[in-house]
């Protein structure tokens, strides 16, 4: 049995990861910005026999992250999934950048994963895995424009987590960066290529097989290395 913490667990891939880990017999800490708006997660918790608990955590707030992590107790964490994210402004806006939205995206998707990692770091151990959700938009090979804040945050996340991987390697803690696929979620839309079930299942397999010598690397959901 693994002990798993998941940010952004109220919907989409985060919710499906929680569901699959509960089904596998794992202990799950589901971390969400607003527990009052997590009806599907509430239902899963009720059916979990106590193996899933829900905790408030706004990854854009240092105080909220620290309080949310403290509320989960002190047991060691085997897997930490940094899933929480927002799209921000998707269209090119060179003539009028919405800086409030830009800053929000950076707070949630660049600073947020580091805040969460720091909060749980005392409970990570040799063999623990930190899986950070990035995107194909983070790569220099992405051939389209737009998504300025989103692309910047995800690209920065990759470089930052590669540095973290180097700094944690002596402790045996594994850091992964993943593109979860183009998934049928609120963000990806109904016409996306794969379901949350397919993405979460493949990501669980990828996580289980991730070794320390590949810490800091960037992979697609299907296990293929992702070009940067």
Phi, psi and omega per residue, in radians:
X1 nan 2.304 3.103
X2 -1.800 2.676 3.009
X3 -1.833 2.150 -2.922
X4 -2.210 2.356 3.028
X5 -2.043 2.363 -3.058
X6 -2.336 2.067 2.985
X7 -1.473 2.736 -3.129
X8 1.123 0.613 -3.002
X9 -1.502 0.029 -3.063
X10 -1.390 -0.314 -3.061
X11 -2.753 3.029 3.016
X12 1.014 -2.427 -3.076
X13 -1.175 -0.624 3.109
X14 -1.053 -0.769 3.099
X15 -1.114 -0.744 -3.131
X16 -1.186 -0.645 3.041
X17 -1.065 -0.751 3.104
X18 -1.047 -0.788 -3.129
X19 -1.069 -0.783 -3.095
X20 -1.234 -0.645 3.116
X21 -1.207 -0.646 3.051
X22 -1.082 -0.775 3.138
X23 -1.076 -0.519 3.138
X24 -1.426 -0.055 3.122
X25 1.586 0.264 -3.101
X26 -1.529 2.811 3.022
X27 -1.588 2.193 -3.026
X28 -2.142 2.218 2.932
X29 -1.754 1.922 -3.128
X30 -1.628 2.033 -3.032
X31 -1.879 2.101 -3.046
X32 -2.391 2.655 -3.122
X33 -1.165 -0.728 -3.079
X34 -2.350 1.645 3.141
X35 -1.012 -0.412 3.130
X36 -1.240 -0.202 3.136
X37 -2.078 0.671 -3.075
X38 -2.247 1.016 -3.030
X39 -1.065 -0.742 -3.134
X40 -1.154 -0.644 3.107
X41 -1.201 -0.659 3.066
X42 -1.024 -0.772 -3.139
X43 -1.110 -0.715 3.113
X44 -1.120 -0.724 3.120
X45 -1.082 -0.715 -3.126
X46 -1.120 -0.518 -3.112
X47 -1.607 -0.081 -2.960
X48 -1.502 -0.140 -3.094
X49 1.178 0.446 3.119
X50 1.590 0.019 -3.111
X51 -1.438 -0.208 3.076
X52 -2.161 2.284 3.045
X53 -2.214 2.616 -3.056
X54 -1.886 2.344 -3.087
X55 -2.376 2.404 3.113
X56 -1.249 2.270 3.060
X57 -2.736 1.971 3.006
X58 -1.688 1.893 -3.018
X59 -1.196 -0.197 3.077
X60 -1.454 -0.064 -3.096
X61 -2.108 2.109 3.139
X62 -1.074 -0.728 -3.131
X63 -1.133 -0.735 3.141
X64 -1.141 -0.705 3.124
X65 -1.104 -0.805 -3.139
X66 -1.106 -0.739 -3.139
X67 -1.178 -0.713 3.137
X68 -1.126 -0.752 3.111
X69 -1.123 -0.738 3.139
X70 -1.091 -0.599 -3.117
X71 -1.180 -0.300 -3.135
X72 -1.494 -0.044 3.089
X73 1.679 -2.561 -3.028
X74 -2.333 0.060 -3.084
X75 -1.210 2.629 -3.123
X76 -1.034 2.535 3.122
X77 -1.807 2.187 3.137
X78 -1.561 -0.677 3.136
X79 -2.367 2.260 3.034
X80 -2.073 2.042 3.085
X81 -1.766 2.048 3.011
X82 -1.604 1.623 -3.037
X83 -1.834 -0.581 -2.965
X84 -0.902 2.339 -3.131
X85 -2.880 2.878 3.069
X86 -2.398 2.747 -3.120
X87 -1.424 -0.592 -3.032
X88 1.251 -2.755 3.100
X89 -1.423 2.230 -3.018
X90 -1.691 -0.399 -3.090
X91 -1.553 2.652 3.035
X92 -1.021 2.433 -3.098
X93 -2.494 0.813 -3.072
X94 -1.026 -0.541 -3.078
X95 -1.445 -0.286 -3.085
X96 -2.799 1.389 3.127
X97 -1.207 2.336 3.054
X98 -1.474 1.652 -3.017
X99 -1.204 -0.509 3.097
X100 -1.123 -0.763 3.094
X101 -1.167 -0.729 3.124
X102 -1.001 -0.840 -3.133
X103 -1.110 -0.667 3.117
X104 -1.085 -0.749 3.129
X105 -1.085 -0.763 3.121
X106 -1.113 -0.738 3.138
X107 -1.070 -0.728 -3.052
X108 -1.390 -0.801 -2.921
X109 -1.810 -0.219 3.051
X110 -1.909 -0.987 3.115
X111 -1.262 -0.629 -3.065
X112 -0.949 -0.929 -3.134
X113 -1.039 -0.591 3.110
X114 -1.256 -0.674 3.059
X115 -1.012 -0.816 -3.093
X116 -1.129 -0.772 3.121
X117 -1.026 -0.809 -3.135
X118 -1.070 -0.686 -3.108
X119 -1.154 -0.604 -3.113
X120 -1.682 -0.114 -3.034
X121 -0.951 -0.723 3.126
X122 -1.068 -0.307 -3.100
X123 -1.807 0.027 3.086
X124 -1.530 2.650 -3.025
X125 -2.466 3.014 3.076
X126 -0.992 2.156 -3.088
X127 1.746 -0.247 3.044
X128 -1.098 2.623 -3.108
X129 -2.229 2.282 3.096
X130 -1.950 1.942 -3.069
X131 -1.880 2.011 -3.044
X132 -1.819 2.186 -3.100
X133 -1.435 1.998 3.086
X134 -1.890 -2.521 -3.092
X135 -2.875 2.747 3.019
X136 -1.091 -0.380 3.103
X137 -1.200 -0.237 3.135
X138 -1.334 -0.311 -3.037
X139 -1.496 2.575 3.083
X140 -1.175 -0.237 3.136
X141 -1.448 -0.131 3.128
X142 -1.145 2.121 -2.926
X143 -1.608 0.179 -3.044
X144 -2.090 2.865 3.093
X145 -1.632 -2.876 -3.139
X146 1.309 -3.018 3.087
X147 0.914 0.779 -3.045
X148 -1.040 -0.928 -3.103
X149 -1.181 -0.768 -3.111
X150 -1.079 -0.854 3.139
X151 -1.095 -0.713 3.137
X152 -1.125 -0.753 -3.127
X153 -1.125 -0.774 -3.102
X154 -1.237 -0.658 3.072
X155 -1.127 -0.761 3.099
X156 -1.108 -0.651 3.094
X157 -1.027 -0.782 -3.131
X158 -1.066 -0.825 -3.134
X159 -1.151 -0.727 -3.138
X160 -1.106 -0.791 -3.102
X161 -1.253 -0.442 3.009
X162 -1.147 -0.685 3.066
X163 -1.135 -0.749 3.100
X164 -1.047 -0.717 3.132
X165 -1.026 -0.732 3.112
X166 -1.110 -0.756 -3.077
X167 -1.251 -0.422 -3.109
X168 -1.765 -0.035 -3.032
X169 -1.087 -0.692 -3.135
X170 -1.107 -0.412 3.115
X171 -1.536 -0.050 3.109
X172 1.350 0.272 3.139
X173 -1.584 2.262 -3.033
X174 -1.716 2.280 3.132
X175 -2.014 2.211 3.121
X176 -2.123 2.626 3.074
X177 -2.177 2.228 -3.045
X178 -2.293 2.531 2.860
X179 -1.715 1.976 -3.009
X180 -1.327 -0.012 -3.070
X181 1.730 3.004 3.050
X182 -1.576 1.743 -2.836
X183 -1.922 2.540 -3.130
X184 -1.331 1.336 3.101
X185 -2.140 -3.097 3.069
X186 -1.016 -0.619 -3.134
X187 -1.381 -0.744 -3.086
X188 -1.377 -0.497 3.141
X189 1.549 2.887 -3.054
X190 -1.206 -0.360 -3.098
X191 -1.617 0.122 3.130
X192 -1.126 2.957 -2.917
X193 -1.393 -0.608 -3.060
X194 -2.317 2.820 -3.137
X195 -1.507 2.807 3.024
X196 -1.008 -0.607 3.133
X197 -1.093 -0.769 3.138
X198 -1.152 -0.763 -3.133
X199 -1.112 -0.869 -3.086
X200 -1.107 -0.719 3.138
X201 -1.086 -0.785 3.138
X202 -1.175 -0.659 -3.138
X203 -1.204 -0.617 3.070
X204 -1.111 -0.714 3.111
X205 -1.137 -0.789 3.125
X206 -1.053 -0.767 3.133
X207 -1.082 -0.780 -3.113
X208 -1.078 -0.550 -3.067
X209 -1.647 -0.043 -3.070
X210 -1.243 2.255 -3.108
X211 -1.983 2.838 -3.050
X212 -1.086 -0.558 -3.129
X213 -1.193 -0.244 3.101
X214 -1.877 0.196 -3.139
X215 -1.070 2.327 -3.117
X216 1.599 -0.048 -3.130
X217 -1.474 2.851 -3.070
X218 -2.003 2.137 -3.095
X219 -2.231 2.647 2.956
X220 -1.352 2.807 -3.114
X221 -0.984 -0.508 -3.080
X222 -1.538 0.121 3.087
X223 1.660 -0.048 3.101
X224 -1.405 2.424 3.012
X225 -1.026 2.441 3.122
X226 -1.738 2.243 3.072
X227 -1.139 2.541 3.124
X228 -1.746 nan nan
